[in-house]
Amino acid sequence: MALEKDPLNLIITGVGGQGNVLASQVVAWAAIREGLYVTVGETYGASQRGGAVMSHLRLSAESQYSAWIPEGQADIVVGLEPVEALRVIAEFGNPKTRVIVNPRPIYPIGVLSGEAKYPPVEEILGKLGELVDRVEVVEATEAGETVLVANMVMVGALAGSGLVPITIASFEEAIAEIIAPKDLQSNLQAFKKGMEAITKG
């Protein structure tokens, strides 16, 4: 499989505690197995659970690129949380961007304390649809056996979407390399559920 553009710019976004960094590591290792150059950059809105987390991945067949994707240049956004997906699209998206998003909200402290309001998920998804080329909604937290493997459901959805030139075998080998043996089966099952969810959708 060839890259549709070079570099191919991917952002995985969510909040602390969702396994965002682990998901980006799996994608990066799988891409390296395909012989691609991969650059990964991470940003953290807060060091504690609940803060925004964003991973930039740049895949190239030709050379290494800087870790930070320029504004408006994301080709694919995988959102583990809907508001964070919209936040990333506002800065890095464009009308050709494709989005895969888990619609389950994670409410920040301001919302939980009543100081702020979380917009209705339908509104968030509608706004995403206005801003980008395509939005695939994957119920990762429903499809995953636990919240802890929802990130791997989303990686599976990315793999099954055909948006990245990485074989399923490379993804599974990367998961086997990175995930602890005791958690391997649950993560592989979540990965397969994500693939099934995106192909059925």
C-alpha positions in Angstrom: 0.0 0.0 0.0 1.3 3.5 -0.9 0.8 6.8 1.0 -2.0 8.9 -0.6 0.2 11.9 0.2 3.6 12.3 1.7 3.9 13.0 4.5 0.6 11.6 5.8 -0.3 13.6 8.9 -2.3 11.9 11.7 -3.4 13.2 15.0 -4.6 11.1 17.9 -6.3 13.1 20.6 -8.1 12.6 23.9 -7.7 13.3 27.5 -5.2 11.9 30.1 -6.0 8.4 31.2 -7.5 7.3 27.8 -4.3 5.6 26.6 -3.7 8.2 23.9 0.1 7.8 24.0 -0.1 4.0 23.9 -2.3 4.2 20.8 0.1 6.5 19.0 3.0 4.1 19.9 1.2 1.1 18.3 0.5 3.1 15.1 4.1 4.3 15.0 5.6 0.8 15.5 3.2 -0.7 12.9 4.2 2.0 10.4 7.9 1.4 11.0 7.2 -2.3 10.3 5.9 -1.2 6.8 9.3 0.5 6.2 7.9 4.0 6.7 9.7 7.0 8.3 7.7 8.0 11.4 7.9 11.1 13.5 5.9 11.3 16.7 5.3 14.4 18.9 3.2 14.5 22.1 1.6 17.5 23.8 -0.1 17.4 27.2 -2.5 20.0 28.4 -2.2 18.9 32.0 0.0 16.2 33.7 -3.0 14.7 35.5 -5.9 12.6 34.2 -8.5 14.7 32.5 -6.0 17.1 30.7 -5.9 17.2 26.9 -3.4 14.9 25.2 -2.5 15.1 21.5 -0.1 12.9 19.5 1.1 14.0 16.1 2.3 11.2 13.8 3.9 12.0 10.4 4.3 9.1 8.1 6.6 9.3 5.0 8.1 6.9 2.5 10.8 9.4 1.7 12.3 11.2 4.7 11.9 12.2 8.4 9.7 15.2 9.0 9.5 17.6 12.0 7.2 16.2 14.7 4.7 19.1 14.7 2.0 19.1 12.0 1.5 22.6 10.6 -1.8 24.3 11.3 -4.6 23.1 9.0 -2.5 20.2 7.7 -4.0 17.1 9.5 -5.1 14.4 7.1 -6.6 12.1 9.7 -7.8 12.8 13.2 -8.6 9.9 15.6 -10.6 11.4 18.5 -10.8 9.3 21.7 -13.1 12.1 23.1 -15.5 14.2 21.0 -14.7 17.8 22.3 -11.0 17.1 22.0 -11.5 16.0 18.4 -13.4 19.2 17.6 -10.7 21.3 19.3 -8.0 19.6 17.2 -10.0 20.1 14.0 -10.4 23.8 14.8 -6.6 24.2 14.7 -5.3 21.4 12.4 -8.2 20.3 10.3 -9.2 21.2 6.7 -12.1 20.3 4.4 -10.2 17.2 3.3 -9.5 15.8 6.8 -11.1 12.5 7.8 -12.1 11.9 11.4 -12.7 8.8 13.4 -14.3 9.7 16.7 -15.5 8.0 19.9 -18.7 9.9 20.9 -18.5 9.2 24.6 -17.7 12.4 26.5 -15.3 12.7 29.4 -16.4 15.7 31.4 -13.7 18.0 32.7 -13.7 19.3 36.3 -15.4 22.6 35.3 -18.4 20.7 33.9 -18.6 18.3 36.9 -18.5 21.2 39.3 -21.2 23.1 37.4 -19.0 26.0 36.4 -19.1 25.1 32.7 -21.4 23.3 30.3 -20.5 20.4 27.9 -22.1 20.8 24.5 -24.5 18.1 23.4 -22.6 15.3 21.6 -24.9 15.6 18.6 -23.9 19.2 18.2 -20.2 18.3 18.4 -20.6 15.6 15.7 -22.6 17.9 13.5 -20.0 20.6 13.7 -17.3 18.1 12.9 -19.3 17.0 9.8 -19.4 20.7 8.6 -15.7 21.2 8.9 -14.2 18.0 7.5 -14.6 15.6 4.6 -15.8 12.6 6.5 -16.7 11.6 10.1 -16.8 8.0 11.2 -18.4 7.5 14.7 -17.1 4.4 16.6 -18.6 3.6 19.9 -15.3 2.6 21.3 -16.3 2.6 25.0 -19.3 0.5 24.2 -17.4 -1.9 21.8 -14.5 -2.3 24.3 -14.9 -4.7 27.2 -13.6 -1.9 29.5 -12.8 1.7 29.2 -9.1 0.7 29.4 -9.1 -0.9 26.0 -11.2 1.8 24.2 -8.0 3.2 22.8 -7.2 -0.1 21.1 -10.8 -0.2 19.7 -10.0 3.2 18.0 -6.7 1.9 16.7 -8.6 -1.1 15.2 -11.0 1.3 13.6 -8.1 3.3 12.1 -6.6 0.0 10.8 -9.9 -1.1 9.3 -10.7 2.3 7.7 -8.0 1.9 5.1 -6.8 5.5 5.7 -3.3 4.4 6.6 -1.1 2.1 4.4 -0.4 -0.3 7.2 -1.3 -4.0 7.1 -3.5 -5.6 9.9 -0.6 -8.0 10.5 1.8 -5.1 11.3 -0.7 -3.5 13.7 -1.2 -6.8 15.5 2.6 -7.4 15.7 3.1 -3.9 17.1 0.4 -4.5 19.7 2.1 -7.8 20.7 5.5 -6.0 21.0 4.2 -3.1 23.2 1.4 -4.5 25.3 2.2 -6.5 28.4 1.5 -10.3 28.0 -1.2 -10.3 30.7 -3.2 -7.6 28.7 -2.4 -8.8 25.2 -5.6 -10.8 24.5 -8.0 -8.1 25.7 -6.2 -5.5 23.6 -6.2 -7.7 20.5 -9.9 -8.4 21.0 -10.5 -4.7 21.3 -8.5 -4.0 18.1 -10.6 -6.6 16.2 -13.8 -5.0 17.5 -12.7 -1.7 16.2 -12.0 -3.1 12.8 -15.4 -4.7 12.7 -17.1 -1.5 13.9 -15.6 0.6 11.1 -16.3 -1.9 8.4 -19.9 -2.4 9.4 -20.4 1.4 9.6 
